[in-house]
Amino acid sequence: ERPDIFRLAERFAEEGKALLKGFPGADLRVLAQTGPSPGDADLQFFLTSPDRALLARRAEEIVRHIAGKPYVASVKSTLEATQRERVFVPDPARLSGTGLTPQDLAQALRLYLSGTQAATAKRDGEELPILVRADPLRLPGEADLLSLPVYAPALQAFLPLGSLGSFVEKPGPTLISRRNQAYAAGININLRPEAPGSLQVQRELEGELRARGLLGNGVELQATGLTGFTGDLLRLAPLAFLLALALNYLVIASQFNAWRYPLYLLLPVPLALVGAFWLTYLLGTGLDVISVLGVVMLIGLVTKNAILLLDFAVRRMQEMPLREALVEAARLRLRPILMTTLTVLIISLPLLLGTGEGAEYRRPLGVIILGGLLSSTLLTLFVVPAAFYAFEGRRAKREVILT
């Protein structure tokens, strides 16, 4: 069995950096891939701002803050990847008195290099744009581009572009992204195995960044990818939980031909949630997409014990008093309840204790199932019969009085 993926990444990074000692300026990064598909990270965010320079500063500060967290294995911004580019920088002193602005020079450069659509032509029923631009073959270098004329309205004359500024080499981003009409930078975070749940980490980081003033004033952090999907799922989790309860109620009501019996059979659900969330907190696995699915699964898993118990008790109530029927049902159905529960628990152990690739994603499901079944099984044997006896006993007494 291979070692943990994070230890492998650290070992490969150390070995690779040792080989690169003879190459000044060379750097090597080895990231542990733990996402569901290649290229994904544990947490993915978009940092947006209407100001590109402000976005770059905030992204650098946010990455530095996140990298200091002990549970973060690596954090990377898409703005870190840069390339050398030549940028035309206007000279304000030379522009003075010409009636030109930096925007005018940018428009002139765009016109020369990219051209402008002057008209359209039709050929075989298809409209084709006619672009007018400078011939690239006649502009082989920067000197030729700087010699192009720009009209100065204040002087009513043409000036060479080179007399108004110069080209400067600067580092620039390899990718300029936009999101909702704002500049955007991606921030990808990989967590260590002992890290809390992704949702807990997301809320903690957002709170800290907002408290430090790194968010706000147009700078916002938006979850994307699996992180955004997890947030959406958790927001819709209460609705999915209530829908599962309603469907379960209708199915049980159709089986028992009564509207009140499903209420007793659904009592183990809150008891299961107590154990599931308690064990999740105790082991520190946190809530994620798999945990939410496990909670929905619990609704069907934990009601089976109550069905085994009350179905037998309802049939025996036709032959004996309510109390004796419940006692006999608990005595005779204890073994089937324990056998079915033990079967599910054994199945959940590989999810909880398994290792290897993807084990960190299966573990929360095993924790939810184990904690929910343990608490619901122990409490169902006492709570469900007691509630059934209390309410059905009163109902039977009222029927006797009425008759």
Secondary structure as GFF3:
##gff-version 3
##sequence-region A 1 403
A	DSSP	alpha_helix	5	19	.	.	.	ID=ss1
A	DSSP	beta_strand	43	49	.	.	.	ID=ss2
A	DSSP	alpha_helix	52	67	.	.	.	ID=ss3
A	DSSP	beta_strand	72	77	.	.	.	ID=ss4
A	DSSP	three_ten_helix	78	80	.	.	.	ID=ss5
A	DSSP	beta_strand	82	90	.	.	.	ID=ss6
A	DSSP	alpha_helix	92	95	.	.	.	ID=ss7
A	DSSP	alpha_helix	102	113	.	.	.	ID=ss8
A	DSSP	beta_strand	116	123	.	.	.	ID=ss9
A	DSSP	beta_strand	126	132	.	.	.	ID=ss10
A	DSSP	three_ten_helix	136	138	.	.	.	ID=ss11
A	DSSP	alpha_helix	142	146	.	.	.	ID=ss12
A	DSSP	beta_strand	149	152	.	.	.	ID=ss13
A	DSSP	beta_strand	157	160	.	.	.	ID=ss14
A	DSSP	three_ten_helix	161	163	.	.	.	ID=ss15
A	DSSP	beta_strand	165	173	.	.	.	ID=ss16
A	DSSP	beta_strand	177	179	.	.	.	ID=ss17
A	DSSP	beta_strand	182	191	.	.	.	ID=ss18
A	DSSP	alpha_helix	198	211	.	.	.	ID=ss19
A	DSSP	beta_strand	220	223	.	.	.	ID=ss20
A	DSSP	alpha_helix	225	256	.	.	.	ID=ss21
A	DSSP	alpha_helix	261	265	.	.	.	ID=ss22
A	DSSP	alpha_helix	268	283	.	.	.	ID=ss23
A	DSSP	alpha_helix	289	316	.	.	.	ID=ss24
A	DSSP	alpha_helix	322	353	.	.	.	ID=ss25
A	DSSP	alpha_helix	359	402	.	.	.	ID=ss26
###
